[in-house]
Structures are given as C-alpha cells and as structure tokens.
Amino acid sequence: MTAPPPPSAIEEIEEPVDAARLAAVRQAGKPVVMRGLVSDWPAVAAAREGDERFVDYLTSGPATRPVTAIAAPPGEHGRFFYNADLTGFNFVTGQGHLPMFLSDLLLARHVPDPPGMAVQSEDISQLLPHFARENRLHLLPRVSPRIWIGNRIRVAPHYDVKENIACCVAGRRRFTLFPPDQIGNLYPGPFELTPAGTPVSMVNMDAPDLVAHPRFSEAWKHAAQATLMPGDAIYIPYCWWHGVESLEPLSVLVNYWWNEGEPEGVGGPYDALLHAILAYRHLPPARRAVWRGMLEHYVFEANGDPAAHLPERAKGVLGAPEPGLFTRMRQIIREALG
C-alpha cells in the first residue's frame, strides 16, 4: 500500500499580531500559526540557552504548591493513552514538587528509552507567579494561562470546548489538526474514561490501523500540520481536533483557553450533548427522526426564528438570551429531572 500524502500546512502569520488581526483570525474559524508571537518572553530566552538554564529559570521563584505528574512506561514510547482493554490508562499519576519533576526530566535525557513524563494543565498564576508576571500574552490579558511540561510525549487527537492559543516555550511541538466535521472519521473513545477531558481519537496516528479504523484515511485528507519552535504560537479554533507531539527531551507549552461571544449564563453544550444521548439515542428510529426535526426547528433554526410568530410576552424559553431567562430554564430542567 502506498504511503498517504502528508497533511497540508497550517496557514502562518509572520508579522506581529494585534487584537484586530486576532479578531480576523477568529472570524475565519481556521487554525493559524503565529510565528514569533512570544519570542520576547524571558522564558523563551532562557530555553534557548539550554535545558539547565531553563530549569533554573522555572525554579528561580517559589513553586507555590505540589503538582500532579503522569508517567507512562518506556514501551509506550511517550504515548499517553488507554491500557489494552480500555479499563484504565497506560500511565500512572502521582504528586510531588516541581523542582524534583524537572530534575527527573533532565536525568531522563540520558536514558535510551525513557518513560513518558508530563505535568499538564497547571494554572501558572497559582503555581509559578514569577513566570506569570514576566511572560504575558497581551492579546488575552484576562485569560489565565496554563503550563504543560514533559519530555517526548504524544497526546491523542481530542477537542476542547473552547478557543485556544498555545505558545511553544521550550522544545519543538508538532500539532496535527482536524476540523470538527471529521468526528466520524476519527473514531472517538468512551465518554466516561478519557485521558483528555473530552473523548480522544482511538487511532494511533503514528501507525493507523486502517482495518479497524478505515475512515481515518478520509480524515487524513483534511488534516493540517505545523511544527512550532520556541516563541511560536498556534490558534486552535473551537472544537477542532488536535493531536500534539513533543519532539524534545524537555518541552514546555503555555496555553490560553477562553470562550467569547456566548451569552452570560448559557448552558454547557457538552453537558447538553450527554443529555441528548440519554434522551434520544435509544429511541426507536422513527421517534429519533421526529426529535431530530424538533432540534433542527427549535435549536438550529432550520426554519428561521421558531418564535417569530409569537408576541414578546409569550416567547418564554424562546425569548432573547439573558441571564434571567437561563436561570428560569435551569429551574424548568431541574423540575423536569426531579
């Protein structure tokens, strides 16, 4: 069988990105690499001087609390995933202090086949206040950044119910992205047990099994890929699937998740998805078809505003979005579930 073609390159921006340019990127709804976006960060400068210098920089201020670390055995080759029978994960979790974890990372560089090691999604302002003060993303001044530290690790494609700017601080990182409409070709795993919060793709992108996952070849046609150097950043749109590979023995990423443009107090779409599975998935096919039509009409407005024919005083839950309306809707739902 011939090798699949490489994925397309993600669009890149070389010039400085201001708020207006970011707004245009978000409006386009496509991933974009922003070269050099955080190249002026002191942390990036320290990383360019070497791993030891970077570790000294990270530990130059007090780490305010312990961190949670995960480790996968050497035979997993850095892939954080499920165990063989999907009853758990292929990694273990423990707590400790960041300087000790960083010391272990430095030692692991000299091991031919080291375990995969990572500290993931720690709130920087709480863990490393000096880092938060000295390394700021002025495009998102009100968003709390999170830090991801590890060696050569692989994270399965998954999606976040937020927008994301991920900044490469130390080491190179390769991102492979898929648009949300490829969900059926990515073979998501269970909801109840997931290493990434939302379901992850069951496909091993390094060696895809096209017998078990034949539709992945179609997803690959829609993939886009980029490798970030220290100082670069990538914008990942809402709910885009992304797999991430850390390519160096010491790799650090800082990311910013945020949601904007949603009415205050609106319900969680992911929660609603779970409830929809509960309510609709196991109905007889004819009844599911009825409710598909209901959702298209009331939620996705296939026929226009479903309350356009009603006076304002009678629109009820179909009225204009505002916190009071959402509070009343939650009360209705609680009563229905009760």
PyMOL commands that set and color helices and strands:
alter all, ss='L'
color gray80, all
select helices_A, chain A and resi 19-28+42-48+51-58+74-76+98-108+124-127+129-134+180-185+216-221+269-280+285-298+312-314+316-318+323-337
alter helices_A, ss='H'
color red, helices_A
select strands_A, chain A and resi 8-9+11-13+32-34+67-72+79-80+92-96+116-123+146-150+154-158+163-170+173-178+224-228+233-236+241-246+251-258
alter strands_A, ss='S'
color yellow, strands_A
deselect
rebuild
show_as cartoon
